[in-house]
């Protein structure tokens, strides 16, 4: 029984190390045509990995916080842009952000988190415009 707990703790340590290593590697090779900083850090994470880590509390918190800050940044940018007459502001709670992220990531696991978040934002805008 003791061996099982030691094995379990070692697996968790390896998982956390692999998670942070993949974040570092992913952020160093990321690129986006419009805004280069969009796909750095957590945003460069593949949706496949987001789905894989959905039960890891630290990953869930980091991903959710990144998506919320990304949505806030998009809200500020579009509000500052004078080309839009009426700008829909996206305001979702943390649970909706998390499950929305999982939903859009599950549609195409080859997308990055930034790309899936943009799809989430686009669809939220479309829903708000219909109202």
LINWOQUI-V798578 format. One record per backbone hydrogen bond with DSSP energy under -1.0 kcal/mol. CO is the residue of the C=O (numbers start at 1). NH is the residue of the N-H. E is the energy in kcal/mol with one decimal. If there is no record, write none. Layout:
CO,NH,E ; CO,NH,E
This chain:
1,5,-1.7 ; 2,6,-2.0 ; 3,7,-2.4 ; 4,8,-2.4 ; 5,9,-2.4 ; 6,10,-2.3 ; 7,11,-2.1 ; 8,12,-1.9 ; 9,13,-2.2 ; 10,14,-2.4 ; 11,15,-2.5 ; 12,16,-2.5 ; 13,17,-2.4 ; 14,18,-2.6 ; 15,19,-2.6 ; 16,20,-2.4 ; 17,21,-2.3 ; 18,22,-2.4 ; 19,23,-1.7 ; 20,24,-2.1 ; 21,25,-2.6 ; 22,26,-2.7 ; 23,27,-2.1 ; 24,28,-1.3 ; 25,29,-1.0 ; 35,38,-1.8 ; 37,40,-1.1 ; 40,43,-1.4 ; 41,44,-1.3 ; 42,45,-1.8 ; 43,114,-2.0 ; 45,113,-2.4 ; 46,50,-1.7 ; 47,51,-2.7 ; 48,52,-2.0 ; 49,53,-2.1 ; 51,54,-1.2 ; 53,56,-1.9 ; 56,60,-2.7 ; 57,61,-2.5 ; 58,62,-2.6 ; 59,63,-2.8 ; 60,64,-2.5 ; 61,65,-2.6 ; 62,66,-2.2 ; 63,67,-2.5 ; 64,68,-2.5 ; 65,69,-2.4 ; 66,70,-2.4 ; 67,71,-2.7 ; 68,72,-2.4 ; 69,73,-2.2 ; 70,74,-2.3 ; 71,75,-2.6 ; 72,76,-2.3 ; 73,77,-2.5 ; 74,78,-2.7 ; 75,79,-2.0 ; 76,80,-1.8 ; 77,81,-1.1 ; 93,97,-2.4 ; 94,98,-2.6 ; 95,99,-2.7 ; 96,100,-2.4 ; 97,101,-2.4 ; 98,102,-2.3 ; 99,103,-2.2 ; 100,104,-2.6 ; 101,105,-2.4 ; 102,106,-1.9 ; 108,111,-1.5 ; 109,48,-1.7 ; 111,47,-3.1 ; 112,116,-2.3 ; 113,117,-2.4 ; 114,118,-1.9 ; 115,119,-1.8 ; 116,120,-2.1 ; 117,121,-2.7 ; 118,122,-2.7 ; 119,123,-2.4 ; 120,124,-2.1 ; 121,125,-2.5 ; 122,126,-2.2 ; 123,127,-2.1 ; 124,128,-2.4 ; 125,129,-2.4 ; 126,130,-1.4
